[in-house]
Amino acid sequence: MRLPPMSRAATRLLATLAVVAAASRPAAAQPSYPTSWDPAIMERPDVKSALTLLEQRFPQQVDEWIRIAELPGKSKLEQARGAYVKQVFEQEGLQVSVDSIGNVTGIRKGTGGGPTIAIAAHMDIVFGPEVSSGKVRRVGDTLFAPGVGDNTASVANMLAALRAMNATKFTSKGDIIFIGTVQEELGLKGMAYWLDHNPAPDLLIVPDGAFGAVSYGALGIYWTKYVFTSPGSHTLASRGKPTPVRAVAEAIERLYALEFPALPDGAVMNIGQVHGGEIFNSIPQELYFTVDLRSPDPVLLDSLDRTITRVTQQVADEMKVGLRVEVDQKNQAGGTEKQLEGARAHPLVQTAVDINRALGISVGMPGAREAVPTGATDANVGVVRKIPSIAIGGSRASGAHQLTEYALASTALPSTKLLYLLTATFADGIKVVPPARVVP
């Protein structure tokens, strides 16, 4: 099931708004959380060298970002981007493999005894060349192109961080696994496939999502197609006969009348497609609509899913038409904020927040929360499997899933530093740093 560009944009926007809503809720006294961030690491010679190198090489990183953005990358058609990422992984000496659906994996071996860190950036975008020129237009610091922010920036960031590690002879006890995933835009399918066929990492870091926010939760995402069927009839013989058109109209009206709590802890429902009929002068034999249902609460998500199907079946029965229900995907929910208290307490989350602060990265909204218990990225797959997982932004961008998408090039530099520093912090172990002592 592929949603039309504007419908996909609308559903993606709703997911983004869920992150914004969660980040913008008024916060009372915030509890303190364990962190592994020690600012002293910034003075370590190899780290200082890597950060300096990232700054010096950033113009080349932007050039590579543009080059990747101009490669075709529509979901299921990521082969050119995959080949590029594979080539870089091989040049940098990683153990490289490509699985049966196209995920590109490069393993940077550790010395032993440390946590395995997986860094996963999805290579696919929603548009193909049939609607996009594939060319990046640069105006000052702004890059314009479909997919330039979501998620091509993060692919370039990942490659830049890898090169900086190698150039400065960075070592880690645990393996660092770099993954260019596929089919994220079709329901996180590449990441799910990878975790189904590989040992679970100790930490999963996904460069994707809102710039400045650290997402540690997972919106459950259910996509379902409801297909109404009938024998059909010529218009001249149609009077009084059952028609799927009326059934679709009635079902949609009833579904939008359903009442349920809103995000961030509630749910959102969107009907993204209404298709069917071949000619003017006939009752259509088949007509369908699609439902994009999302919630972080697994109980609410399943309950609403059953309700939507029940209401739709009732309409079909009343209208005397057939109904076929086709489930496209069911990405499970990670849990509400309260249910995710344990995930929030993992040092990975607060460490990312603290590094953002150290680098001057902010969400950019007054009163915004820095860590949010939701998300719609490859990190979701890790969250629901109880793997410590976060999503971090790759650049400050806008217009995801729209032909007018753009990104601010300069913001990819601090995002790349964040990715590098997270890896360096956990390279030799997951530890908690004591809070800084306040001298009276």
N, C-alpha and C positions, 0 to 999 in steps of 0.2 A: 504494500500500500504506500503510495507516494502522494503526499499532500501538495496542492498547488503552492507556488512560492509565497503568495501573500498569506495563505492559510497557515503554512508552516511558520512564517514569520510571526503570525499572531500567536500561535501556540508557544513558540520559543520566547516571545515577549512576555507571555504570562509566566513562564518559568523564571525569567529574569526578574519580573516584578515580585515573584515570591521571595527571591533572594533579597531584593531591595526592601520589601516589606518586613522581612525578618530582621534585616540589618537596621531598619529605621525605627523599630518599636522603642518607645521610651524605656530606658534601662534604669533600674534603681541601683543600689549598691551592687557592683559586680563582684562575684567571688573571685578569689585568686586561684590560678590553675598552675599545675606543675609545668615547668619549661626546661628545655635543654640548652637554651640560648645563653651563651657566654660571650659578651662583647670582646673578650680578650682574643677570641679566634681571629678577629679582624687584623691583629698584629702578627699573626703567625706568618712566617716568610712565604710559604707556598700559597697561602690564601691571599696575602697582599699582592703577590705577583699575579695570581689569577684574576683578581679584581681589576688590577691595572691593565692586564692584557685584554680583558673584556671591553674596557673603555677604549683602548687603542684600536681594537679590531672592530668596533661597533659599526663603522661605515660599511665594512665588508659584510657584516652580519645583516645589515639592512638590504644590501644588494642581493644577498642570498635569499632573504625573506621574499623580496620581489620576484626573484627567479622561480622560487617554489610556487608562489601565488599565481604565476602565469602558466604553470603546468596544469593539465586537466586533473580534476580531483573529485568529480561527483561520486557519491557513494556507490560502491561496487565497480567504479572505474578509476581507482586510485593507483593503477599500475605504474604510471610515469612517476608519480611522487614516491611510491614505494621503491622504485628502482634508484631514484636519487638518494633517498635516505640510506638504502642498502649500500650504495657506493661509498657514502661518507663513513658509515660504520666500518666498512672494510678498510678504508684508508686509515682509519684511526685505530686499527688493530683489534677490533672487537671480535668475539665469536658470534658470527652472524647466521641467522636462519630466517626463512620466510615460510609461514605456515600455509595451510590449504586455502584459507580465505584471504590471505594477503597481508596479515600483520608482519611487520619487519622487526625482528628482535636482535639486539646486539648486547652481548654480555661483557662487561669489564670486570675481570676476575679480581677478587680480593685476596688478601694473604691468609684469611681463615679466621673464624671465631667471631665475626661481626654480623650485624643484621643485613639481610638482603633488601636492597632498596630498588623498587621498580619506579621508573619515570615513564609515563605514558602520555604521548601527545597524539591526538587523532589527526590523520592526514586528509580525511575526506571533507568535502563541502557540499552544500545542497544543490548548487547550480552546475549545469553542464554547459558546453559551448553553444547549445541551441538557444540559450537565452542570455549568455554572457560572452563578452568579447574576449575574456581571459587576460586582458591587459590591465596592468596597474598604472593608474594615473597619480603622479606625485605633485603635490602643491605644497611647497615649503616642507613642514614637518608632517604633513598629512598624506596618507596613502589611501587611495580609493580603489576598491575592487571587491567583488563578491568573495567572501571567505578570507579576506585579508586579515581580519581580526579573529574570526572563528573558523579555523583554528590555526591558520598558517603561521601566525606570529609565534605560537608556542613550539611549532616544529623547528623553526629557525633558532629559537631560544635554546631548545634541547641540544641541537647540534653545536651551538656556540659554547654551551657549558661543557660539553664533552671535550671539545678541542682545548678549552682552557685547562681542564683537568690533565689532559695528556701533555700539554706544553709545559706545565709546571711540575710534572712528575708527581701528581697527587696520588696518594695511596689510601686504600681502605681495607679494613679487615673483612667486611662483607662484600659480596658481589653487588655491583651496580648494574641494573638491567634497564637498557633504553629500549622503548617500544614505540614504533610508529603504528598506531592502530587504524583499522579500517571500519567502515560502516557505523561509526558513532552516531551519525545523523539518522540512521535507520533504526535506532533503538539500542545503542551501546553494544551492538552485536559483536564487534571485533574484540572488545575488552572482555566480554563474557566468554567468548570462544577461547581467548588466551588463558584466562583463569581456569577454564575447564580442562585445559590440556597442559598446564604447567604447575609446578609447585607454587603454593601461595607465598608471596613475598612477605617480609616482616613489616614493611612500610610501602604504601602506594602513594605516589605524588603525581597529580595530574595537572599539568599546566593548561588550564582552560577555565573559563568562567569570568566572573566580575573582577575587574582590576581593583586591587586593594582589599578585597574580601577573602576570607579563608572559609571555604565551605567544607563542613565535615558531616553533612547529612545527605539524604537521598530522597528526592521525590519519587514515589512510585508512579510509573507511567504505564497506563493500560490503553492500547489502541484497538478498537473493535469496529468492524464493519457490519452494519445491519442492512441486509438485502431483502427488499420486498419483491414478491413475484406474483404474477397473474397470467392467465391465458392471453390477455391482450384483446384488442378489438379495433376494427375500423371506426373512425369517428362517427360515421352515419349509424353504426349499430352499438354505440357506446352508452347510450342513455340508460342510467340505472345499473350499470354493470360495475363490479368491484374494480377499483383502480389503485395501483400502488402510489400514485401521486397524492391522493387524499390521505393515505396511510402515512406516508412520509411527513406530510405537513402536520397532521395531527400528532404524530409521535414527537416531532421536534418541539412543537408547542408545549406538550406535556413535560418533556424533559427539561426545558428551560424554566418551567414552573416549579421544579423540585427545589426544595430548600435544604441547605446544609451549611455548616460553618465554613468560613473563608480561610484561605491561606493566611499565615504560614502554617498553622496546625490543622486547618481544615482541608478543603479540596477546591479544585477548579475543573470545570468541564467545558470543552469546546467542541462544537460540531464543525469539522474542518472541510468536509467534502459533501456535496450533494450532487449525485451524478445519475444519469440514466436517460432512456428514451432515445430513439434513433430518428424519428420523423415527426412532422407536425401532426399528421392526420391519423393518429392511432393511439389507443391506450398503450402505454409502454408495458412490456412484459417483465421488465426488471428495472428497479430503481433502488438506489442505496444512499445512505449517509454514514459518515464515520464519526466516531466519538473518541476524543483525546481526553482521558480522565487522569488527573494527577492529584496525589496527596502524599504527605510524608507518613501518614498514619495507616498502617497496614490493615487495621480492623475497619476503619472508615472506607478505605479504598475498596476493599472486597464487598462491603455492604452496599456501597453506591453502585458498584459494577453489577451486582445482582439486581438491584432496584431498576437500573436503566434497562437491563434485559427484560425484566418482568413487565415493565410499563410498555416497552416496545412490542412484546408478544401480545399483550392485551389489546393494543391498537390493531395489530394484524388480525387477531381473531374477530374483533368487532367489525373491521372493514372487509372481512372475508377474503383476505389475500394471504399468500404464503410468506414465511419469514425464514431466512437463512442467516445465521450468526457466524461470522468469520473473525476469529481472534488473530490479530496481526502480531501483537506482542504483549507480554505482561512482565514489565520490569518491576520487581518488588520494591516496596517502600522501606526506607531505613528506620523510620520511627519519628515520633514527635520530639520536641526539644527535651522534654522530661525523660522520654525513653532513651535518649541519646546522651544522658549525663555521663555515662562511662566513657563514651567516645570523646566527649569534650574534655575529659580529664586526662586523656592521653597526651604526653608531652609534645607530640607532633603538631597538634593544633596550636597550642600557645607559643611554641617555638616559631611557627610561621608568622603568627601575629607579632611577636617581638622582633623578628627580622624585618618585617614590613615597617615597623616603627623606626628601627635603626637606619633603614634606607630611605626614610621619609615617604614611604608609599602609604597613601590613605584612600579610603573608599570615595572620598570627595563629597560626601553628603553630611550636613550638620547633624550630629547626634547618631550617626550610623554606627552599628555594631561591627566590630572587626572580624568576629567569627560567627557564622550563621549555620543553623542546623538544617540546612536544606541544600539542594543542588540538582543539576540536571546535566551531569558530565560522566565521563568514564569512571570517575571516582565512586559513583553510585554503586557500581558492581562490587567494588571492594567493601563499601560500607555495609551492604546487606549480607556480605559473607563474613562480617566481623573482623575484617582486616583494617588496621589503622590506616585511614585514607583521607586525603584532603585534595581539594581543587584550588588552585591559585591562578590568578589572571595572567595572561601572556602579554597583554598590552591594554592600554585604555582605548576602547573601540566602541563603535555605535552602529546600529543598523544591521545587526546579525540577521542572516537569512533574507536579506533584501539586496537588490541590485545596487542600492546606494550606500552599501556598507563602507565604513572607513575606519582607520586606526591612526593614532598618533605615534609616529615612528620612535620618537625619543623615549617613550614609556616602556619600550621593550628592554631597554638596558637595565633599569632597576629590577624588572621582572626576571631577567636572566641571572642577575646577581642573587636574587632571592632563591632561585632554583639551585644555584651553585652552593650557596651558604647552607641551605637545608641539607643538601647531600653531605657537605663537609662536616656539619654538626653531628650527623648520625652515622658517619662513615665507620667509626670504630665501636659504636655501641649506643644503646638507648639509655640515657642517664638523666637524672634530674639535677639541675643546678640549684644550690641553695639561694634563697633570695638575698639580694644585696643588703648589706648591713647599713643602717642609717646611723651616722655618727652624730651624737647630740651636739 
